[in-house]
Structures are given as C-alpha cells and as structure tokens.
Amino acid sequence: MPIIAPSLLSANFLDLKADCDMLNASTADWYHLDVMDGRFVPNISFGPMLIDFFRRATTKVCDVHLMIQEPERYAEQFKNAGADNLTVHMEACTHLHRNIQQIHSLGMKAGVALNPHTPVSSLQDIIQDIDLVCLMSVNPGFGGQKFIPQTLEKIKQLRKMIDEKRLNVHIEIDGGVTLENAPSILAAGADVLVAGNTVFKAADPTEMISKLKSL
C-alpha cells in the first residue's frame, strides 16, 4: 500500500487541532509539512515553531519539505522542532552532498526534491546517499495546481535507477495528486503520495485518505 502524506498547507489554520485529530485517527502515514521562504518560491508558509506544534500533536512521521534557500542554515532548527524526514531542493543546494551529510548527522532521514524542469539523471551520483526523492509534479510554491503529466515519465526513470542500484529509496509525488491520477502515479513506480486539497477539501477527508491508501 502507498504511504499517504496529507499536506497540512491545505488544512484549516483556524482549527488545526481538529485537522490533526482527524489525521491521527485516519490511515494517513505521514504529516507533510511545506516550508516556504518567499525567496526560493514566491510564497511564505511557516517555519520551525509551527512544526513543533505539529510534532506535539502526532506520533506519525513529520515529513518536512524545505522550499527555501540555504537550507543548511536551518536544518538543526527543524530537527529540534521534530522533523523525521528533511527534504531539500537540489536547485537550492550548491553542495548537495554536504547537505545530505548534515541531515543524516542530525538523525533525520534525508530527501532531495526536484522541480519539474530538473531531470532525474541529476540524481545519478547522489541517489545512493538519500532516503527519499520528492518529485514536484507542479511548480512549487502554491497548492491547488494541476498535475504535470510528464511527471509520470520521470517516475519511471527514477524507479529504474533505484531498482538497478538495488536501493531502498522512497519516491514521493508532490502536487496535483487526485484519486483519479493516483493509480497511474503508483503504477509508474511512486510509493508516497502527498495530497493537500484532495484530502482537506473532500466532503469526508478520512474517507478520502482511506481510498488513497487502498489503491
């Protein structure tokens, strides 16, 4: 079964406790937490303080996705806030291998995110050092965008690379995931689905999570 990681960026920030209680009682596996700095992406979301509150609200994995410049400056803060996974963008890291080493040294699992224009082949020399690849299936910065179809081919390429090297690396898809396109995403080789509006805008979010989980 896929790992379901609802994106809290789409939650009701006036009633976060209710949404956290819903996720805790659901079959969701991870909390996906999007951090944006207004520099790497044209939006600002939240930082370590709010992640600390999410950490206190759940025992589930806190999957923190940094859409920020100079992530190495803040990695320790996110560890202290309770991040289990810390994902940095290849495009934001001048010394990516050093970033990965830092994340592991802090006791977190390390992820690398790729924007839609960044080829999977750019991971060839780093894939064996990471735990997760987050393929952006929309342009990062805003929720509610439509899935970019070319992502399916990128998933297949990445799955081939991982399998040929016999690695245990998650393929996470972030952006525009719906109940309709999720089967194709999973068939291509992904195993983690980030879902924001699909979950939180559903008439019954718990049921929607169950449907995604059962695919």
Buried (B, 14 or more C-beta within 10 A) or exposed (E): EBBBBBBBBBBEEEEBEEBBEBBEEBBBBBBBBBBBBEEBBEBEBBBBEBBBBBBEBBEBBBBBBBBBBBBBEBBBBBBEBBBBBBBBBBBBBEEBEEBBEBBBEBEBBBBBBBBBEBEBEBBEEBBEBBBBBBBBBBBBBEBEBEBBEEBBEBBBBBBEBBEEEEEEBBBBBBBBBBEEBBEBBBEBBBBBBBBBBBBBEBEEBBEBBBBBBEB
